[in-house]
């Protein structure tokens, strides 16, 4: 019985770990898509002016810009997405 409980716990933890890795990969893809679309001068950061083209990023710009330098880096956007999971609709 102890072995079954331990095995069940390992399986559950593995499933949760896989979901976290999938979310991490999804967020990394979202970051790259956002930068490809919004970083129009290709300087590796998104300015407030560039962010205006992305409704959600513009709306949350001040929260995403963690160091308050007026630009969003890939790391800042990834950290924001990791901290604020997007709820996916069924069927997508």
N, C-alpha and C positions, 0 to 999 in steps of 0.2 A: 504494500500500500504506500509506503514511504517513497518507493522508487517511482510509482505512478504519479504521485503528487509532485515530486521533483521534476519528472519529465514534463508534466503539464505546465509547471512554472517556467521551465526553460523554453518550451514551445510558445507560451504566451509572451515572454520577454523577447524572443526572436521575432515574433510577429510585430510587436510594438517597435522594435528596432528597425525592421524593414519598412514600416510605415514612416518612421522619422527620416530614414534615408531617402525614401521616395519624395517626401515633402522637401527635403533639402535639395534634391536634384531638380524638382519642379521650381523651387525658388531661384536656383541658380539660372535656370532657363529663362525665367521671367526677368531677371536682372539683365541678362544678355539681350533679350528682345527689347526691353525698355531702352537700353543704351544704344542699340542699333537704330532705333526709331528717333530717339530724342537728343542724343549727343551729336548735334549737327556739325559742330566744329571739330569733332573727334579728338578732344583734349582729355578724354578719360573721366570727365565729370559732367554733371547736368546742372546748368545754371537755372536760376528762377525763370528766365526768359525761355530757355529750352523746355523747361518743365511745363510751361503753359500749353504746350501741344498735347500733353498727357493729362487728361482730366483728373484721374485719381492721384497721380504724383503731385500735380499742382495743388490739389486740395490738402494734401498732407505734407507739403514741402517742408514746413518748419519743424514738423515732428521727425521727418526722415533725416534732415540735415543735423545730425547729432552734434557736430562740433561748431555749428552756427557760423560757418565761413561763407555761406551764400552759395554753396555747391553741394550736390549729392554725389558721393562716390559709390562705386559698386559695393564696397563693404557696408556703407551706411544703408543702402537700399536693401541688401541681403539681410542685414540685421533687423531692419524694420519688418520685412516680410516674414522672417523667422519668428518674430515676436507677435505678429498679427496675422495668424493663419487665415487664408481665404477659404470660405466655406464653399465647397463645390456643389453645384446642382446635380441632382440625380440625372442619369442619362447622358452626361457629357463625357 
